[in-house]
Amino acid sequence: NLYLSKFSHLMRKVLDVSGKDDISIAEEVEILELYLALEQLRFGEEFSFEIKCDDGIDVHNEYIPPLLLQPFVENALKHGLLHKKGKKRILVSFELMDKKIICRIVDNGVGRKRSTEIRQRQREVHSSFSTQATQRRLDLLNRTRDHHIELSIVDLMANDEAVGTEVVLTIS
């Protein structure tokens, strides 16, 4: 019942924002919290998440395209954390820097290279549809909007070993 209740609430929120050009960061955070709470039910106690917003951001009056971060959070779970043993973490943060909104998604997963190796070993035919669709969406938003969105993805390393991935979206 708890899972279905959270899922239906998430679906209502997604439908509410799907036709909008922009939503407040507060709305985006609410949707991400619902989504991640559902994933936490699936993964159990080994999964934790945190969403942080800098004090300098008025989350009710700063706007971004709806559901901008969710595909990246989902990829972090599906490709970075699913195959990781032990504690799994995601941090989503919003900060304001030089009049730009910086959105970060950081996971402590197996990294992109290891994830690709696992998929190949399992003979999983992976279509990069979500990555391509997300890039096409960013390209479209950049052509049709006043603000510009830049994407960077960084492999986090320690002692030549992957310790996660960081996705950074910069909205100017």
C-alpha positions in Angstrom: 0.0 0.0 0.0 2.8 2.4 0.9 4.5 1.7 -2.4 1.3 2.2 -4.5 0.5 5.4 -2.6 3.9 6.9 -3.2 3.8 5.8 -6.8 0.4 7.3 -7.5 1.5 10.6 -5.8 4.6 10.6 -8.1 2.5 10.0 -11.2 0.1 12.8 -10.3 3.0 15.2 -9.9 4.6 14.1 -13.2 1.3 14.6 -15.0 0.9 18.0 -13.3 4.2 19.3 -14.5 4.5 17.5 -17.9 2.8 20.3 -19.9 4.7 23.2 -18.2 7.6 25.0 -19.7 9.2 25.5 -16.3 8.7 24.5 -12.7 10.2 25.8 -9.5 13.2 24.1 -8.1 11.0 23.3 -5.1 8.7 21.3 -7.4 11.6 19.5 -9.0 12.9 18.6 -5.6 9.5 17.2 -4.5 9.3 15.0 -7.6 12.9 13.7 -7.0 12.2 13.0 -3.4 9.1 11.0 -4.3 11.0 9.0 -7.0 14.0 8.4 -4.7 11.7 7.3 -1.8 10.2 4.7 -4.1 13.7 3.5 -5.0 14.7 3.4 -1.4 11.8 1.0 -0.7 13.2 -1.2 -3.5 16.8 -1.1 -2.4 16.2 -1.1 1.3 18.5 0.3 4.0 21.6 0.0 1.9 20.4 3.0 -0.3 20.4 6.6 0.9 19.9 9.9 -0.8 20.2 13.5 0.0 18.9 16.6 -1.8 20.5 19.9 -0.9 19.8 23.5 -2.0 22.2 26.3 -1.2 20.8 29.0 1.0 21.3 31.6 -1.8 18.7 29.9 -4.0 15.0 30.9 -3.6 13.7 27.4 -4.6 10.1 28.8 -5.0 11.2 31.5 -7.5 14.0 29.9 -9.5 12.7 27.9 -12.4 14.0 25.0 -14.5 12.5 22.8 -17.2 10.4 20.0 -15.6 11.8 16.6 -14.9 15.3 17.8 -16.0 17.2 15.8 -13.4 15.1 12.6 -13.1 16.6 10.8 -16.1 20.1 11.3 -14.7 19.1 10.2 -11.3 17.5 7.1 -12.8 20.7 6.3 -14.8 22.7 6.6 -11.6 20.5 4.0 -9.9 20.2 1.7 -12.9 23.8 1.8 -14.1 25.9 3.0 -11.2 24.3 1.7 -8.0 22.4 -1.4 -9.1 25.6 -3.5 -9.3 27.4 -1.9 -6.4 27.9 -3.9 -3.2 27.4 -2.2 0.1 26.1 1.3 0.8 24.7 3.1 -2.2 24.3 6.9 -2.1 23.1 9.7 -4.3 23.5 13.3 -3.7 21.5 15.9 -5.7 22.5 19.5 -5.1 21.5 22.9 -6.4 23.7 25.9 -6.1 23.8 29.4 -7.5 27.2 30.5 -9.0 27.7 33.6 -11.1 24.0 33.9 -11.8 23.9 30.3 -13.0 22.1 27.4 -11.4 24.4 24.4 -11.0 22.6 21.1 -10.5 24.8 18.1 -9.5 23.9 14.4 -9.2 26.7 12.5 -7.6 26.6 8.7 -6.9 29.1 6.3 -5.4 28.4 3.6 -7.9 30.6 1.4 -10.0 31.3 4.0 -12.7 30.4 4.2 -16.4 33.2 1.9 -17.6 32.4 -0.9 -15.1 28.7 -0.6 -15.8 29.4 -1.0 -19.5 31.5 -4.1 -18.8 28.8 -5.7 -16.7 26.1 -5.1 -19.3 28.3 -6.6 -22.0 29.1 -9.7 -19.8 25.4 -10.2 -19.2 24.8 -9.9 -22.9 22.4 -7.1 -22.2 21.7 -5.3 -25.4 21.7 -1.7 -24.1 20.2 1.0 -26.2 21.4 4.4 -25.2 17.9 5.7 -25.9 17.5 7.6 -22.6 20.9 9.3 -23.0 20.2 10.2 -26.6 16.6 11.4 -25.8 17.9 13.5 -22.9 20.6 15.0 -25.1 18.0 15.8 -27.8 15.8 17.4 -25.2 18.7 19.6 -24.0 19.5 20.6 -27.6 15.8 21.5 -28.2 15.6 23.5 -24.9 18.8 25.3 -25.8 17.4 26.2 -29.3 14.0 27.4 -28.0 14.7 29.0 -24.7 16.4 32.2 -23.4 18.6 30.3 -21.0 21.2 27.7 -21.9 21.8 24.3 -20.3 25.2 22.7 -20.4 25.8 19.1 -19.4 29.0 17.5 -18.2 29.6 14.0 -16.9 32.6 13.2 -14.8 33.9 9.8 -13.8 35.0 10.0 -10.1 38.2 8.1 -9.4 40.3 7.3 -6.4 43.6 5.3 -6.7 42.8 4.6 -10.3 39.5 3.0 -9.3 36.0 4.2 -10.2 34.2 5.5 -7.1 31.1 7.0 -8.8 29.9 9.5 -11.3 29.0 13.1 -11.2 26.5 14.7 -13.6 26.6 18.5 -13.7 23.9 20.6 -15.4 24.6 24.3 -15.6 21.7 26.6 -16.4 22.4 30.1 -17.4 
